Amino acid sequence: MNKQYEGKVLNWIKDHFDMSAIVVEDFNVLPYGKRILDMDGGEMAVFYDFFTGEIKQLFPSDSAY
């Protein structure tokens, strides 16, 4: 496992969130994916996109529930 890409994902999360207000879990469905849960029940996935070299975010679809 390349820690460089996982580090980029974790740094993005730290730059965009108050770490004391969220829970971060591994989400191995996506490359170096992390699932973020907030205290209000919100969630999203963050991962490294090898095609663009960028960190991308996914939000669950409201229609999926």
C-alpha positions as CSV (number, residue, x, y, z in Angstrom):
1,M,0.0,0.0,0.0
2,N,1.3,3.4,-0.9
3,K,1.1,5.7,2.1
4,Q,1.7,8.7,-0.1
5,Y,-1.8,8.6,-1.6
6,E,-3.4,7.7,1.7
7,G,-1.6,10.7,3.3
8,K,-3.0,13.0,0.6
9,V,-6.5,11.9,1.3
10,L,-6.0,12.3,5.1
11,N,-4.4,15.7,4.6
12,W,-7.4,16.8,2.5
13,I,-9.8,15.7,5.2
14,K,-7.8,17.5,7.9
15,D,-7.8,20.7,5.8
16,H,-11.5,20.7,5.3
17,F,-13.0,19.3,8.6
18,D,-12.8,19.8,12.3
19,M,-11.3,16.4,13.2
20,S,-13.0,16.4,16.6
21,A,-16.4,16.6,15.0
22,I,-16.1,13.7,12.6
23,V,-15.3,10.0,12.5
24,V,-13.1,8.7,9.7
25,E,-13.3,5.1,8.6
26,D,-11.5,3.1,5.9
27,F,-13.6,2.7,2.8
28,N,-11.7,0.3,0.6
29,V,-14.2,0.3,-2.2
30,L,-12.5,3.3,-3.6
31,P,-8.7,3.9,-3.9
32,Y,-7.4,5.0,-0.5
33,G,-11.0,5.8,0.3
34,K,-12.2,7.1,3.6
35,R,-15.8,7.4,4.9
36,I,-16.5,10.5,6.9
37,L,-19.4,10.5,9.4
38,D,-20.5,13.7,11.2
39,M,-22.3,14.0,14.5
40,D,-25.6,14.9,12.7
41,G,-25.6,11.6,10.7
42,G,-24.2,13.0,7.5
43,E,-21.7,11.0,5.5
44,M,-19.5,11.2,2.5
45,A,-16.6,9.3,0.9
46,V,-13.3,10.8,0.0
47,F,-10.7,9.1,-2.2
48,Y,-7.7,9.5,-4.5
49,D,-8.5,9.6,-8.2
50,F,-5.5,8.1,-10.1
51,F,-6.8,9.5,-13.5
52,T,-6.7,13.1,-12.4
53,G,-4.3,13.0,-9.4
54,E,-6.9,14.8,-7.3
55,I,-8.8,14.0,-4.2
56,K,-12.5,13.5,-5.0
57,Q,-15.6,13.4,-2.8
58,L,-18.8,11.4,-3.2
59,F,-22.1,12.0,-1.3
60,P,-24.7,9.3,-1.0
61,S,-27.8,9.9,-3.2
62,D,-30.9,10.9,-1.3
63,S,-32.9,8.5,-3.5
64,A,-30.9,5.5,-2.3
65,Y,-32.6,5.6,1.1
